[in-house]
Amino acid sequence: METSQLQRRGGLVSLSPSQTPRSSDKSARDLRSGDSNLSNKHDKDKGVNVQVLLRCRPLSEDELRVNTPVVISCHENRREVCAVQNIANKQIDRTFMFDKVFGPTSQQKDLYDQAVSPIVNEVLEGYNCTIFAYGQTGTGKTYTMEGGSRKKNGEFPNDAGVIPRAVRQIFDILEAQNAEYSMKVTFLELYNEEITDLLAPEECTKFIDDKTKKPIALMEDGKGGVFVRGLEEEIVCTANEIYKILEKGSAKRRTAETLLNKQSSRSHSIFSITIHIKECTPEGEEMIKCGKLNLVDLAGSENISRSGAREGRAREAGEINKSLLTLGRVINALVEHSGHVPYRDSKLTRLLRDSLGGKTKTCIIATISPSIHCLEETLSTLDYAHRAKNIKNKPEVNQKMMKSALIKDLYSEIDRLKQEVYAAREKNGIYIPRDRYLNEEAEKKAMAEKIERMELLSDSKDKQLMELQELYNSQQLLTGELSDKLEKTEIKLEETEHTLFDLEERHRQANATIKEKEYLISNLLKSEKVLVERAFELRAELENAASDVSSLFAKIERKDKIEDGNRILIQKFQSQLTQQLEALHKTVAASTTQQEQQLKDMEEDMQSFVSTKAEATEDLRGRLAKLKTMYGSGIKLFKGIALEADALLNDLQSSLYNQEEKLTAYAQQQREAHSRAVETTRSISKITVNFFKTLDGHASKLTEIVEEAQTVNDQKLSELEKKFEECAANEERQLLEKVAELLASSNARKKNLVQMAVHGLRESAATRTSKLQQEMATMQESTSSVKAEWTVYMDKTETHYLEDTAAVENQKKDLGEVLQDCLEKAKMGTQQWRNAQESCLVWKTEMLLQWSPLFDSLQLDHEACGNLDSMIVPCCGDLRELNSGHYHKIVEITENAGKCLLDEYVLDEQSCSTPRKRSFNLPSMASIEELRTPAFDELLKSFWESKSAKQANGDVKHIVGAAYEGAQSFRDSRVPLTAIN
Ligand SMILES: Nc1ncnc2c1ncn2[C@@H]1O[C@H](COP(=O)(O)OP(=O)(O)OP(=O)(O)O)[C@@H](O)[C@H]1O
């Protein structure tokens, strides 16, 4: 009954609802128990470190689905957490040690039993304890503090968090102890630096978002503590009541869906349980023990961009982060023992002031995610929590109050309130009890003094305010400018973000391109290597080709040398030919001159002969005329003349025969000489033609060699070109198309180079060949022209020769004709002479017949054969007969048609038969008269006088009898006489 009364009265405890029961309370100080004093002193002296637990949640289903890598490993036994970090491709492990570590597989119960349960016990011992969860959004703070699901059908769920478990434990202990207690709970929310009472009645909460509604103020109690004015305190008697309150309060909490948590708490929440427990001292005195448990669920620290917070949510996140930042700064200051701890910078730190560096026992549960995507925040949380470990609190157990004192306090309070109510009800004015009035007056006085001081302070503060106002204004302006700038900067930032995004995209693309390029480059390097190898091979091939080309050049040089030798040979041959031709020319000219000379001589001879003959003929004519005259003048003379004429004619005939023989011999000689010359010329011509043929053969061979060499050259060059093209094609095929652009130029250059070289070689070879061919053509032309000239010359020479021969033949023919004419004429003369002789003989015979006595009386003096008296000349055929004196010869020369005929009549004196007649043709002579010339006589005379004539003995076949005086003219005559029969 008493317990329930206490419980019911719990809300009347003088501590303000949010006010932490403070061990330093003046009223309570005297009521401290001796035990508590001891333990408090111990804690006070040493200080107790804030207990830091670490909890790592398991990967969510979504994370498991996408196989999110885990970078956190928890070693619960070693109380270590290891974060695997990858910086600049280097794996760096960071290990943090905490008071307790709970891995992803840890259960709510484990955490509670190991870490929270002892704290709850301490609360029941009279300590103020705070448990708060800190960590990145979505890492399980709410899950840890409140739990996953609510109690169903009265069963306590496995995933129930710290708060329900603590509530249950408290009630379980209190019930087990059968203690008298009162318990009250408060549940507030700190959202955007505004405190909201989550347990306020509905009417109030529906205006919670109303901006005009004054928010709940956080007040200083003047003793270093803070309290929330007007915060609802719910007095609870059972655990279920608390659960309901919790449910109701939690439902009111501001949550929102973020990228990292579907139901993210956007505010800090503080759930406080204050317990007053009645205790009895051994002396039987009733004491009241007070303990308070603050269960704080902080909003998650978050990366705004990663959590996807925008606009309002971004501001939220900003505020959350701001309060957490202040919390961090407070922790830092406490750890570093800085003089100033910036509790006042945020409401969160003001509310938690006693829990951090104060007299409260504090436990921080740091929650983290094992995902690689949260590593940055996880490390920050780990750093943060690890640092917080060093915060030292000086926990003090709350002073126990005697129940009577407490009741007394409460009664006085009630009285005060009653008097106030009474005064207010009875009087129109203000009525307060005298004591109170006095007290208040004193307080007023003190207050007035204070106010005075405050006013002075206020004045100075006003001044300061004015200054600050000015400063504020200027700052405002500055802020305006800055906000403009900020806006611009934000716009710029946005643009920069866009640009950055683009740049990142580009960077990504560039990276991809770089990778591609790297791949390409590696391929390129490979192909380059292959190319280099190929280039080496090609170089070797080129060197071979170069050596081929040089050997080709050497061949061409050799060929040039051969050609030069050929040229020299041709030149030599030309010079030799020219010499030979000159010699031939000279020979021909000499032979021509010789021929001409011979012809000249012949002409001269002929002329002399003709002239001689003409002279002789003239002489003969003269003689014949004389003979005629002589004939006419006397018979005596006739005989002599006839004889003379006969002799003359015979002489003439013989000389003519001689001349004919000589002429024939000369003609023969000429013919032979000519035929020899012709033969020589022919042989020379043959040799020359042969030489030209050989030359032609050589030239054609040379052309063939040149052509062969050119074909070989061409073949080799085309092979080289083909090889090179094949190589190039292979290389090109081997290379990627992308490399082709790079290589195309080098290939083209190489190709051009080789083509140019090949072209140049070809051109030079072609020019050389064409030059050679030209030379050959020129040589052939000159040879053919020389040949043609030679042929023309030969033809001309032959024609000339033929013409000359024909002319000679003609001349010979003419000569022959002239000779024949002469002979005929001589014959005619002889015939005429014979006729004349015959007629003479006839006449003589007649004469003999008539004048036989005359003949008988004629004494032939053979010794004096030249006797002009002798009319009968001995016969040329038989001198012995003549010498015998038995024969008499009568010569008769007749002339008929210009031809002389000499008839010889031989008379045998002894038989006196008819005289034998022999006829001879004489060279032509006009008349028998001509025989009687002094030359003829002289001829005969010399004839008779010469020994040879005397010793002739029959060798002399023709003797022309003539007058002694005419013999001389026939002596040199070479015209032979021809016997007719
Ligand atoms: N240890 C755990 N075991 C199983 N599930 C967990 C655990 N911790 C967290 N979760 C789950 O993770 C999700 C997010 O947890 P919770 O809402 O508690 O995160 P939070 O830190 O409170 O986030 P916020 O700061 O945004 O409020 C919840 O669905 C919760 O069930």
The ligand as an SDF file (V2000), in Angstrom:
LIG
                    3D

 31 33  0  0  0  0  0  0  0  0999 V2000
   22.2730   -6.5780  -35.3270 N   0  0  0  0  0  0  0  0  0  0  0  0
   21.2990   -6.6080  -36.1890 C   0  0  0  0  0  0  0  0  0  0  0  0
   20.7270   -7.7900  -36.5410 N   0  0  0  0  0  0  0  0  0  0  0  0
   19.7540   -7.8370  -37.4250 C   0  0  0  0  0  0  0  0  0  0  0  0
   19.2480   -6.7550  -38.0740 N   0  0  0  0  0  0  0  0  0  0  0  0
   19.7680   -5.5410  -37.7640 C   0  0  0  0  0  0  0  0  0  0  0  0
   20.7930   -5.3990  -36.8310 C   0  0  0  0  0  0  0  0  0  0  0  0
   21.1050   -4.1140  -36.7280 N   0  0  0  0  0  0  0  0  0  0  0  0
   20.2910   -3.4510  -37.5890 C   0  0  0  0  0  0  0  0  0  0  0  0
   19.4760   -4.3050  -38.1920 N   0  0  0  0  0  0  0  0  0  0  0  0
   18.4740   -3.9550  -39.1780 C   0  0  0  0  0  0  0  0  0  0  0  0
   18.9650   -2.8800  -39.9180 O   0  0  0  0  0  0  0  0  0  0  0  0
   17.9810   -1.9480  -40.2750 C   0  0  0  0  0  0  0  0  0  0  0  0
   18.3760   -0.5490  -39.8090 C   0  0  0  0  0  0  0  0  0  0  0  0
   18.4800   -0.5270  -38.4510 O   0  0  0  0  0  0  0  0  0  0  0  0
   18.1180    0.7230  -37.5580 P   0  0  0  0  0  0  0  0  0  0  0  0
   16.8870    1.3800  -38.0450 O   0  0  0  0  0  0  0  0  0  0  0  0
   18.1490    0.2570  -36.2150 O   0  0  0  0  0  0  0  0  0  0  0  0
   19.3290    1.6570  -37.9160 O   0  0  0  0  0  0  0  0  0  0  0  0
   19.6510    3.0650  -37.2340 P   0  0  0  0  0  0  0  0  0  0  0  0
   21.0760    3.0660  -36.9460 O   0  0  0  0  0  0  0  0  0  0  0  0
   18.7310    3.3230  -36.1570 O   0  0  0  0  0  0  0  0  0  0  0  0
   19.3630    4.0350  -38.4490 O   0  0  0  0  0  0  0  0  0  0  0  0
   18.9510    5.5750  -38.2960 P   0  0  0  0  0  0  0  0  0  0  0  0
   20.1070    6.2730  -37.6830 O   0  0  0  0  0  0  0  0  0  0  0  0
   18.7610    5.9550  -39.7240 O   0  0  0  0  0  0  0  0  0  0  0  0
   17.7460    5.6230  -37.5280 O   0  0  0  0  0  0  0  0  0  0  0  0
   16.7390   -2.4240  -39.6190 C   0  0  0  0  0  0  0  0  0  0  0  0
   15.9290   -3.0770  -40.5790 O   0  0  0  0  0  0  0  0  0  0  0  0
   17.2080   -3.4310  -38.6280 C   0  0  0  0  0  0  0  0  0  0  0  0
   16.2770   -4.4930  -38.4680 O   0  0  0  0  0  0  0  0  0  0  0  0
  1  2  1  0
  2  3  1  0
  2  7  2  0
  3  4  2  0
  4  5  1  0
  5  6  2  0
  6  7  1  0
  6 10  1  0
  7  8  1  0
  8  9  2  0
  9 10  1  0
 10 11  1  0
 11 12  1  0
 11 30  1  0
 12 13  1  0
 13 14  1  0
 13 28  1  0
 14 15  1  0
 15 16  1  0
 16 17  2  0
 16 18  1  0
 16 19  1  0
 19 20  1  0
 20 21  2  0
 20 22  1  0
 20 23  1  0
 23 24  1  0
 24 25  2  0
 24 26  1  0
 24 27  1  0
 28 29  1  0
 28 30  1  0
 30 31  1  0
M  END
$$$$
